[in-house]
């Protein structure tokens, strides 16, 4: 046992020494490169976005919704060699979270949607940028910023207010889970939109009609029943709670 403990201590000591070994002169840390990227985006992206180095993100806060862009690091990054990043756009709201807990399905979440920017704006490609090379970093940062301006910003702006959400749930593709779409619509006050969303979802997905009918019956027969984690269960729960009409 004592030898085993000694071996563990030796490994931990070596790991700690490697982890905190100073970088050679002239070698940038990954954190420094990411900080440079955030500063560049804060200056060039759009008005209102503030960088948060600790979270590797930029946020723009409204009265009810917060828009964010987060840089995520690749798994093979190494200081002085590779600093690969991808970018995710998201819309969150603490008020929406409170509403979901009391007026929605009961699952508290502040997130309306989150997507890798390569899947926004009609595209379908996981995009990454390599910021480790100083010679090409300016071009990579410019491309990152332009990509965010042409894909992420239009998506974020489409969900910028509760009034906009009532339209976004139908015309946009950032969110595709039916119960989450319905919650967003109901939170924005668009009850008829939530009803239409579920009706069209069932018409497009006839294989879910039977499951929805079972869940509708369960909720109608028991006022205390709670939805299952599945999207169709949450949708059926909302339909009963808000008295939505469904196609026969």
KOLZA-628598 format. One line per 5 residues: number of its first residue (from 1); their letters; for each residue z, x, y of N, C-alpha, C, CB. Coordinates in steps of 0.02 Angstrom, whole numbers, padded with zeros to 5 digits. Each point is the difference from the previous one (the first is absolute). Glycine has a CB too. Example, Ala and Ser with C-alpha at 12.3 -4.5 7.8 and 13.67 -1.06 7.14 Angstrom:
% KOLZA-628598
1> AS> 00390:00660:-00284:00000:-00045:00059:00000:00045:00060:00062:-00095:-00059; -00098:00077:00112:00003:00042:00059:00037:-00039:00055:-00108:00059:-00032
This chain:
% KOLZA-628598
1> XXXXX> 00000:00041:-00061:00000:-00041:00061:00000:00043:00063:00061:-00090:-00063; -00019:00143:00063:00005:00043:00059:-00067:00035:00013:00122:00017:-00022; -00158:00002:-00033:-00065:00032:00009:-00050:-00049:00029:00024:00077:-00096; -00020:-00139:00074:-00045:-00053:00025:00011:-00011:00075:00000:-00055:-00114; 00064:00052:00134:00016:-00009:00071:-00024:00059:00041:00100:-00068:-00032
6> XXXXX> -00093:00128:00003:-00022:00060:00036:-00076:-00001:00009:00096:00064:-00048; -00132:-00087:-00003:-00073:-00005:00005:-00020:-00049:00055:-00011:00029:-00122; 00044:-00087:00124:-00015:-00050:00051:00013:00028:00070:00029:-00091:-00081; 00027:00127:00089:00018:00029:00064:-00052:00051:00022:00121:-00019:-00025; -00145:00058:-00024:-00051:00051:00016:-00065:-00032:00023:00052:00076:-00084
11> XXXXX> -00073:-00129:00049:-00061:-00034:00020:00006:-00031:00069:-00024:-00024:-00121; 00081:-00007:00134:00011:-00031:00066:00000:00052:00055:00066:-00090:-00055; -00037:00148:00042:00001:00052:00051:-00070:00025:00016:00114:00034:-00040; -00155:-00026:-00013:-00068:00023:00011:-00041:-00053:00038:00008:00070:-00105; 00002:-00132:00086:-00036:-00055:00034:00019:-00003:00073:-00004:-00063:-00107
16> XXXXX> 00069:00069:00122:00023:-00002:00069:-00029:00057:00040:00105:-00056:-00037; -00106:00116:00006:-00026:00059:00035:-00074:-00009:00016:00084:00071:-00058; -00121:-00100:00010:-00072:-00010:00012:-00012:-00054:00052:-00023:00035:-00117; 00065:-00086:00116:-00008:-00057:00045:00011:00020:00072:00036:-00076:-00091; 00012:00119:00103:00018:00018:00068:-00024:00069:00020:00099:-00072:-00011
21> XXXXX> -00147:00099:-00026:-00028:00065:00017:-00042:-00006:00063:-00001:00033:-00121; 00013:00010:00171:-00037:-00005:00063:-00075:00009:-00011:00100:00044:00061; -00140:-00079:-00022:-00072:00007:-00006:-00022:00066:00031:-00014:-00125:00004; -00038:00156:-00030:-00026:00061:00030:-00022:-00012:00071:-00036:00040:-00113; 00035:00012:00153:-00022:-00006:00070:-00071:-00028:00003:00075:00096:00033
26> XXXXX> -00085:-00143:00011:-00067:-00028:00009:-00016:-00058:-00045:-00033:00109:00035; 00077:-00125:-00083:-00012:-00056:-00045:00036:-00062:00026:-00011:00079:-00098; -00027:-00132:00110:00028:-00062:00026:00033:-00040:-00056:-00087:-00002:00090; 00143:-00028:-00074:00031:-00045:-00048:-00038:-00066:-00003:00113:00054:00020; -00106:-00088:-00075:-00032:-00066:-00006:00026:-00047:00054:-00014:00017:-00124
31> XXXXX> 00079:-00014:00136:00031:-00043:00051:-00030:00012:00069:00105:-00002:-00067; -00119:00066:00083:-00028:00016:00065:-00070:-00028:00007:00070:00104:00004; -00109:-00100:-00057:-00069:-00027:00002:00001:-00076:00008:-00039:00096:-00072; 00083:-00129:00036:00005:-00073:00005:00023:-00020:00070:00026:-00008:-00123; 00021:00047:00151:00024:-00014:00068:-00057:00006:00050:00114:00041:-00031
36> XXXXX> -00157:00008:00021:-00058:00009:00044:-00047:-00060:-00006:00009:00125:-00011; -00019:-00148:-00050:-00044:-00058:-00012:00028:-00062:00034:-00036:00049:-00109; 00101:-00060:00103:00031:-00058:00032:-00005:00003:00075:00079:-00009:-00096; -00069:00068:00125:-00006:00008:00072:-00071:-00014:00023:00093:00085:-00002; -00142:-00061:-00036:-00070:-00013:00018:-00015:-00074:-00002:-00031:00112:-00047
41> XXXXX> 00053:-00146:-00006:-00013:-00072:-00006:00036:-00039:00055:-00015:00014:-00123; 00075:00005:00139:00037:-00034:00053:-00038:00003:00066:00108:00026:-00058; -00142:00031:00070:-00036:00009:00063:-00069:-00032:00000:00062:00106:00014; -00093:-00113:-00073:-00070:-00021:-00002:-00013:-00068:-00034:-00025:00119:-00001; 00072:-00144:-00037:-00014:-00059:-00041:-00009:-00064:00041:00065:00053:-00091
46> XXXXX> -00012:-00076:00122:-00002:-00061:00041:00066:-00006:00038:-00078:-00058:-00082; 00076:00021:00136:00060:-00008:00041:00056:-00034:-00040:-00071:-00005:00103; 00131:00030:-00093:00058:-00034:-00030:00026:00031:-00064:-00042:-00100:00052; 00004:00141:-00085:00023:00030:-00063:00045:00060:00014:-00105:-00039:-00057; 00163:00039:00024:00049:00054:00007:00009:00035:-00066:00058:-00062:00092
51> XXXXX> -00057:00129:-00090:00007:00039:-00061:00073:00007:-00021:-00104:00062:00030; 00115:-00062:-00095:00067:00010:-00029:-00006:00054:-00053:00036:-00121:00023; -00017:00182:-00005:-00010:00057:-00046:00038:-00009:-00065:-00018:00074:00099; 00079:-00099:-00095:00041:-00006:-00061:-00031:-00048:-00051:00101:00025:00069; -00138:-00074:-00045:-00032:-00049:-00044:-00074:00013:-00010:00084:-00083:00038
56> XXXXX> -00109:00136:-00005:-00071:00018:-00004:-00044:-00061:00017:00027:00088:-00087; -00009:-00122:00140:-00035:-00062:00017:-00006:-00011:00074:00041:-00049:-00106; -00082:00001:00125:-00006:-00024:00069:00010:-00075:-00001:-00079:00094:00032; 00115:-00120:00017:00011:-00072:00003:-00014:-00027:00069:00086:00011:-00090; -00106:-00074:00092:-00009:-00036:00063:00035:-00067:-00009:-00112:00057:00027
61> XXXXX> 00162:-00069:00014:00043:-00059:-00009:-00018:-00055:00049:00091:00075:-00040; -00097:-00136:00013:-00009:-00059:00042:00064:-00040:-00001:-00123:-00002:-00024; 00120:-00058:00053:00060:-00041:00003:00022:-00026:-00069:-00033:-00033:00115; -00015:00025:-00160:00016:-00028:-00066:-00026:00042:-00058:-00002:-00111:00052; -00046:00155:-00039:-00031:00038:-00054:-00004:00074:00019:-00066:-00100:-00034
66> XXXXX> 00070:00142:-00017:-00006:00072:00009:-00059:00026:-00040:00124:00011:00019; -00170:00023:00015:-00057:00030:-00032:00016:00074:-00014:-00080:-00080:00058; 00060:00104:-00116:00015:00070:-00015:-00057:00033:-00037:00121:-00028:-00005; -00125:00094:00015:-00046:00042:-00038:00040:00058:-00027:-00101:-00033:00072; 00101:00042:-00137:00040:00052:-00031:-00046:00051:-00033:00094:-00081:-00019
71> XXXXX> -00078:00145:00030:-00036:00054:-00033:00038:00017:-00065:-00044:00046:00111; 00008:-00045:-00165:00031:00017:-00065:-00030:00065:-00026:00020:-00123:-00026; 00024:00166:00002:-00021:00067:-00021:-00025:00000:-00072:00083:00048:00079; -00133:-00006:-00092:-00024:00009:-00068:00051:00037:-00042:-00118:-00001:00042; 00113:-00007:-00107:00050:00030:-00045:-00009:00075:-00009:00006:-00109:-00058
76> XXXXX> -00065:00135:00072:-00013:00072:-00011:00003:00042:00062:-00069:-00034:-00094; 00101:00010:00146:00002:00037:00063:00042:00064:-00006:-00015:-00107:00061; -00007:00158:-00024:00035:00065:00001:-00009:00030:00069:-00017:00018:-00124; 00072:00000:00156:-00003:00028:00068:-00049:00059:00003:00118:-00037:00020; -00161:00035:00029:-00049:00054:00009:-00061:-00007:-00043:00093:00071:00029
81> XXXXX> -00094:-00119:-00074:-00057:-00009:-00046:-00030:-00069:00006:00052:00082:-00078; -00011:-00134:00069:-00025:-00068:-00001:00050:-00049:00032:-00066:00027:-00103; 00041:-00067:00150:00039:-00055:00028:-00045:-00061:-00001:00072:00078:00075; -00074:-00111:-00131:-00042:-00059:-00009:00040:-00062:00017:-00068:00059:-00089; 00038:-00103:00130:00035:-00061:00018:-00047:-00060:-00009:00071:00063:00082
86> XXXXX> -00040:-00120:-00095:-00035:-00064:00002:00037:-00044:00051:-00039:00009:-00123; 00011:-00065:00140:00030:-00043:00052:00003:-00072:-00024:-00043:00078:00090; 00099:-00110:-00075:00010:-00070:-00018:00018:-00040:00063:00039:00033:-00116; -00069:-00091:00123:00016:-00045:00055:00042:-00057:-00027:-00107:00030:00062; 00153:-00055:-00021:00043:-00054:-00022:00023:-00042:00058:00038:00070:-00097
91> XXXXX> -00020:-00132:00083:00030:-00046:00049:00066:-00025:-00029:-00114:-00034:00046; 00167:00040:-00006:00067:-00022:-00022:00032:-00042:00054:00012:00104:-00071; 00040:-00141:00051:00037:-00041:00048:00069:-00016:-00028:-00108:-00049:00044; 00159:00066:-00006:00068:-00017:-00020:00011:-00076:00004:00041:00112:00039; -00076:-00145:00007:00006:-00073:00006:-00033:-00034:-00060:00001:00010:00126
96> XXXXX> -00056:00018:-00148:-00033:-00026:-00060:00046:00008:-00061:-00114:00027:00049; 00148:00029:-00053:00047:00012:-00055:00055:-00053:-00002:-00024:00123:00007; 00052:-00138:00051:00052:-00051:00003:-00027:-00068:-00020:00057:00064:00091; -00118:-00079:-00069:-00031:-00064:-00017:-00012:-00005:-00075:-00055:-00004:00113; 00030:00058:-00144:-00013:-00001:-00072:00063:-00014:-00039:-00093:00081:00017
101> XXXXX> 00149:-00055:00006:00064:-00009:-00035:00022:-00073:00001:00032:00117:00029; -00040:-00149:00029:00027:-00068:00008:-00052:-00055:-00006:00085:00050:00072; -00147:-00037:-00053:-00051:-00052:00002:-00058:00012:-00048:00032:-00019:00118; -00037:00080:-00145:-00056:00016:-00045:00021:-00004:-00072:-00048:00073:00088; 00024:-00025:-00128:00015:-00001:-00071:00070:00027:-00016:-00121:00014:-00022
106> XXXXX> 00154:00015:00072:00067:00026:-00010:00001:00075:-00011:00030:-00108:-00047; -00089:00139:00038:-00003:00072:-00009:-00008:00033:00069:-00052:-00013:-00115; 00106:00045:00138:00000:00028:00067:-00046:00062:00003:00117:-00043:00018; -00167:00040:00024:-00044:00058:00010:-00026:-00002:00071:-00033:00002:-00122; 00032:00055:00154:-00026:00003:00068:-00074:00017:00002:00113:00034:00038
111> XXXXX> -00141:-00015:-00095:-00070:00021:-00003:-00047:-00059:-00007:00037:00107:-00051; -00084:-00113:00097:-00054:-00049:-00008:-00056:00029:-00042:00029:-00052:00111; -00050:00114:-00094:-00050:00034:-00042:00000:00075:00015:-00070:-00104:-00003; 00045:00142:-00046:-00008:00072:00006:-00061:00021:-00040:00125:00018:00016; -00168:00023:00015:-00061:00022:-00035:-00017:00072:00019:-00042:-00119:-00002
116> XXXXX> 00014:00156:-00047:-00029:00065:00015:-00061:-00014:00044:00042:00053:-00109; -00050:-00013:00162:-00052:-00016:00049:-00070:00001:-00029:00075:00047:00088; -00084:-00012:-00144:-00066:00002:-00031:-00021:-00067:-00029:00020:00119:-00023; 00028:-00165:00017:-00016:-00066:-00028:00000:-00054:00054:00051:00036:-00109; -00052:-00016:00171:-00002:-00048:00055:-00070:-00002:00030:00122:00021:00024
121> XXXXX> -00136:-00074:00011:-00064:-00006:00034:-00060:-00006:-00046:00051:00065:00089; -00041:-00092:-00149:-00056:-00009:-00045:-00016:00060:-00044:-00044:-00077:00082; 00080:00133:-00070:-00012:00060:-00041:00040:-00004:-00065:-00020:00068:00105; 00005:-00023:-00150:00036:00001:-00064:00003:00072:-00026:-00038:-00119:-00027; 00072:00161:00065:00002:00071:-00016:00067:00029:00022:-00126:00008:00011
126> XXXXX> 00161:00025:-00057:00064:00031:00017:-00015:00065:00038:00058:-00050:-00103; -00042:00050:00167:-00019:00056:00044:00059:00047:00009:-00083:-00073:00059; 00068:00139:-00061:00050:00051:00013:-00028:00051:00049:00050:-00016:-00115; -00005:00049:00151:-00019:00051:00048:00037:00064:-00016:-00022:-00087:00089; -00013:00144:-00082:00029:00065:-00013:00015:00035:00067:-00062:00008:-00111
131> XXXXX> 00126:-00002:00126:00021:00029:00064:00026:00071:-00006:00028:-00114:00037; -00032:00142:-00097:00029:00067:-00010:-00041:00056:00030:00048:-00044:-00103; -00112:00034:00111:-00044:00052:00027:-00002:-00005:00076:-00070:-00002:-00105; 00096:00053:00139:00002:-00001:00074:-00069:-00006:00030:00104:00069:-00004; -00154:-00037:-00027:-00067:00000:00029:-00031:-00069:00002:-00013:00116:-00041
136> XXXXX> 00030:-00157:-00008:-00031:-00067:-00004:00049:-00056:00017:-00076:00046:-00087; 00136:-00029:00107:00051:-00052:00011:-00020:-00047:00057:00087:00079:-00041; -00113:-00051:00095:-00018:-00043:00057:-00051:-00052:-00020:00023:00095:00078; -00072:-00075:-00118:-00051:-00047:-00023:00030:-00052:-00047:-00088:00089:00011; 00134:-00068:-00055:00032:-00047:-00045:00044:-00050:00038:-00001:00088:-00090
141> XXXXX> 00037:-00064:00140:00042:-00045:00040:-00043:-00049:00039:00087:00089:00009; -00143:-00065:00017:-00045:-00046:00036:-00027:-00053:-00047:-00031:00093:00079; 00012:-00073:-00140:-00026:-00049:-00048:00055:-00049:-00021:-00083:00085:-00040; 00144:-00060:00030:00056:-00043:-00017:00011:-00052:00055:00053:00093:-00066; -00053:-00071:00128:00011:-00045:00056:-00056:-00052:00005:00062:00091:00060
146> XXXXX> -00124:-00069:-00066:-00057:-00047:00004:00003:-00051:-00057:-00069:00090:00054; 00088:-00067:-00114:00006:-00046:-00056:00053:-00053:00013:-00037:00091:-00078; 00093:-00069:00104:00054:-00048:00016:-00023:-00049:00054:00086:00087:-00031; -00123:-00063:00080:-00022:-00043:00054:-00051:-00052:-00024:00021:00093:00080; -00061:-00075:-00129:-00053:-00046:-00023:00020:-00043:-00059:-00081:00083:00041
151> XXXXX> 00134:-00064:-00076:00022:-00040:-00058:00070:-00029:00008:-00073:00071:-00071; 00121:-00027:00085:00070:-00023:00003:00014:-00043:00061:00033:00103:-00061; -00056:-00081:00120:00017:-00037:00061:-00027:-00072:-00001:00001:00108:00061; -00064:-00120:-00080:-00023:-00070:-00003:00042:-00042:-00048:-00114:00040:00028; 00134:-00011:-00084:00041:-00037:-00047:00069:-00015:00029:-00061:00054:-00095
156> XXXXX> 00091:-00004:00126:00066:-00010:00031:-00004:-00051:00056:00031:00117:-00029; -00083:-00113:00070:-00006:-00046:00056:-00011:-00072:-00023:-00047:00093:00068; 00015:-00101:-00126:-00011:-00068:-00026:00064:-00034:-00021:-00112:00037:-00039; 00165:00003:00029:00066:-00027:-00019:00052:00016:00053:-00030:00013:-00121; 00009:-00010:00183:00045:00024:00053:00051:-00052:00024:-00092:00074:00035
161> XXXXX> 00077:-00138:-00045:00045:-00053:00023:00004:-00055:-00053:-00027:00025:00120; 00077:-00068:-00115:00005:-00057:-00046:-00060:-00046:00006:00125:00007:00006; -00149:-00015:00055:-00058:-00043:00011:-00062:00029:-00035:00048:-00038:00110; -00055:00104:-00107:-00058:00032:-00032:00005:-00005:-00076:-00009:00078:00097; 00069:-00077:-00124:00010:-00002:-00072:-00028:-00065:-00030:00102:00071:00013
166> XXXXX> -00095:-00126:00023:-00025:-00064:-00025:-00075:00003:-00016:00088:-00058:00067; -00124:00100:-00030:-00071:00010:-00013:-00012:00057:-00049:-00025:-00043:00115; 00065:00096:-00109:-00010:00060:-00041:00006:-00014:-00074:00044:00067:00094; 00001:-00113:-00113:00010:-00012:-00072:-00063:-00027:-00033:00120:-00023:00024; -00165:-00006:00015:-00063:-00025:-00029:-00057:00049:00008:00039:-00114:00024
171> XXXXX> -00043:00146:00033:-00060:00039:00015:00007:00074:-00017:-00023:-00081:00089; 00082:00104:-00103:00011:00071:-00012:00011:00013:-00075:00048:00012:00115; -00051:00052:-00134:00008:00019:-00070:00057:00048:-00012:-00122:-00018:-00014; 00163:00030:00066:00055:00048:-00008:00052:-00024:-00050:-00019:00038:00117; 00026:-00103:-00123:00050:-00030:-00045:-00036:-00048:-00047:00091:00011:00088
176> XXXXX> -00077:-00005:-00153:-00035:-00043:-00048:00046:-00033:-00051:-00097:00073:00015; 00162:-00065:-00008:00047:-00033:-00046:00014:-00070:00027:00052:00111:-00036; -00064:-00162:-00004:-00001:-00069:00025:00068:-00022:00028:-00088:-00024:-00084; 00143:00040:00051:00065:-00023:00028:00017:00036:00065:00038:-00026:-00116; -00058:00089:00121:00013:00037:00063:-00045:-00027:00056:00032:00102:-00066
181> XXXXX> -00094:-00119:00049:-00044:-00031:00050:00030:-00066:00025:-00100:00055:-00055; 00124:-00094:00008:00029:-00065:00019:00063:00009:00043:-00046:-00050:-00105; 00087:00099:00088:00060:00013:00040:-00020:00020:00071:00063:00034:-00103; -00113:00009:00109:-00023:00022:00066:-00025:-00060:00040:-00029:00113:-00046; -00009:-00157:00014:-00026:-00059:00034:00056:-00046:00021:-00106:00009:-00066
186> XXXXX> 00153:-00022:00022:00055:-00046:00015:00045:00029:00055:-00003:-00043:-00118; 00015:00108:00116:00040:00032:00053:-00033:-00008:00068:00044:00082:-00084; -00111:-00079:00084:-00036:-00006:00063:-00007:-00073:00022:-00061:00104:-00028; 00086:-00151:-00013:-00004:-00070:00018:-00062:-00036:-00023:00067:00029:00096; -00108:00004:-00137:-00063:-00029:-00022:00007:-00030:-00070:-00063:00084:00069
191> XXXXX> 00097:-00141:-00073:00013:-00033:-00064:-00065:-00021:-00034:00110:-00039:00043; -00156:00011:-00004:-00064:-00022:-00029:-00039:00059:-00028:-00003:-00095:00081; 00010:00152:-00049:-00033:00060:-00024:00028:00022:-00067:-00022:00035:00118; 00088:-00038:-00125:00032:00017:-00064:-00024:-00046:-00055:00101:00043:00061; -00107:-00107:-00045:-00024:-00049:-00049:-00072:00016:-00021:00075:-00087:00050
196> XXXXX> -00116:00104:-00002:-00070:00016:-00015:-00005:00065:-00040:-00035:-00059:00105; 00077:00107:-00089:-00001:00064:-00037:00013:-00011:-00074:00039:00059:00103; 00012:-00098:-00119:00016:-00011:-00070:-00054:-00041:-00035:00121:00005:00028; -00147:-00056:00006:-00053:-00040:-00029:-00061:00041:-00017:00042:-00097:00064; -00064:00140:-00018:-00059:00041:-00012:00014:00054:-00051:-00038:-00023:00117
201> XXXXX> 00100:00047:-00119:00018:00050:-00050:-00005:-00029:-00070:00077:00055:00082; -00054:-00115:-00092:-00003:-00032:-00066:-00071:-00016:-00020:00114:-00048:00019; -00155:00028:00030:-00071:-00013:-00016:-00036:00064:-00021:00002:-00095:00082; 00018:00151:-00051:-00032:00064:-00016:00030:00032:-00062:-00023:00015:00121; 00083:-00037:-00141:00034:00029:-00058:00023:-00056:-00047:00037:00100:00070
206> XXXXX> -00083:-00134:-00103:00019:-00057:-00042:00047:00018:-00057:-00109:-00050:00029; 00110:00114:-00048:00045:00021:-00054:00073:-00004:00021:-00090:00074:-00043; 00104:-00081:00107:00069:-00004:00024:00023:-00072:00012:-00016:00112:00052; -00029:-00160:-00059:00017:-00070:00014:00056:-00024:-00045:-00117:-00020:00036; 00113:00035:-00100:00051:-00023:-00048:00069:00030:00017:-00088:-00012:-00089
211> XXXXX> 00090:00076:00103:00063:00032:00017:00029:-00029:00064:-00038:00105:-00056; -00006:-00119:00105:00023:-00030:00062:00029:-00069:-00012:-00087:00066:00063; 00054:-00105:-00106:00024:-00067:-00015:00069:00002:-00033:-00118:-00039:-00013; 00128:00087:-00032:00066:00007:-00032:00054:00017:00050:-00057:00036:-00105; 00041:00009:00151:00048:00019:00051:00014:-00056:00049:-00038:00118:-00011
216> XXXXX> -00014:-00155:00029:00010:-00058:00044:00047:-00051:-00032:-00115:00018:00048; 00105:-00031:-00112:00043:-00047:-00036:00072:00025:-00003:-00098:-00038:-00067; 00106:00103:00056:00067:00029:-00004:00037:-00008:00066:-00040:00082:-00086; 00007:-00067:00141:00033:-00005:00065:00013:-00072:00020:-00056:00106:00033; 00012:-00152:-00052:00009:-00070:00018:00056:-00033:-00040:-00121:-00006:00029
221> XXXXX> 00133:00032:-00089:00052:-00029:-00042:00069:00029:00012:-00087:-00020:-00085; 00089:00077:00118:00064:00034:00013:-00001:00029:00070:00014:00026:-00122; 00027:-00057:00165:00002:00023:00069:00028:00070:00009:00012:-00117:00032; 00025:00141:-00082:00030:00066:00006:-00040:00055:-00034:00107:-00056:00006; -00165:00040:-00033:-00041:00050:-00034:-00026:00052:00049:-00032:-00085:-00087
226> XXXXX> 00029:00147:00066:-00025:00054:00042:-00064:00027:-00029:00117:00029:00036; -00161:-00002:00006:-00064:00025:-00024:00007:00063:-00041:-00054:-00051:00098; 00008:00059:-00145:-00005:00062:-00039:-00035:00052:00043:-00003:-00064:-00110; 00003:00128:00088:-00032:00052:00040:-00076:-00008:00006:00090:00074:-00035; -00121:-00115:-00007:-00073:-00006:00002:-00023:-00035:00063:-00001:-00003:-00124
231> XXXXX> -00060:00020:00146:-00027:-00028:00061:-00010:-00075:-00005:-00056:00108:00022; 00032:-00132:-00080:-00014:-00072:-00006:00065:-00040:-00001:-00105:00026:-00063; 00158:00002:00037:00065:-00034:00001:00025:-00007:00072:00027:00044:-00115; -00033:00010:00153:00019:-00003:00070:-00041:-00049:00039:00036:00117:-00007; -00101:-00120:-00007:-00045:-00047:00034:00019:-00072:-00016:-00091:00086:-00003
236> XXXXX> 00106:-00099:-00061:00020:-00068:-00020:00066:-00020:00033:-00060:00015:-00109; 00106:00032:00113:00064:-00013:00032:-00010:-00020:00073:00056:00082:-00077; -00098:-00045:00113:-00013:-00016:00070:-00035:-00067:00006:-00008:00122:00026; -00037:-00137:-00073:-00036:-00064:00003:00048:-00059:-00005:-00100:00055:-00051; 00150:-00049:00006:00049:-00054:-00007:00047:-00002:00060:-00006:00011:-00125
241> XXXXX> 00028:00046:00146:00048:00003:00055:-00029:-00030:00064:00051:00101:-00051; -00115:-00088:00063:-00031:-00023:00063:-00044:-00062:-00010:00003:00117:00040; -00001:-00147:-00099:-00036:-00062:-00013:-00075:00006:00008:00099:-00059:00038; -00127:00114:-00062:-00072:00012:00007:-00039:-00041:-00051:00023:00115:00043; -00080:-00140:-00022:-00045:-00037:-00045:-00048:00048:-00032:00010:-00104:00071
246> XXX> -00024:00092:-00136:-00045:00044:-00037:-00058:-00041:-00027:00095:00075:-00030; -00152:-00041:00020:-00059:-00036:-00027:00014:-00025:-00071:-00076:00071:00070; 00052:-00130:-00085:00011:-00029:-00066:-00051:00026:-00051:00047:-00103:00054
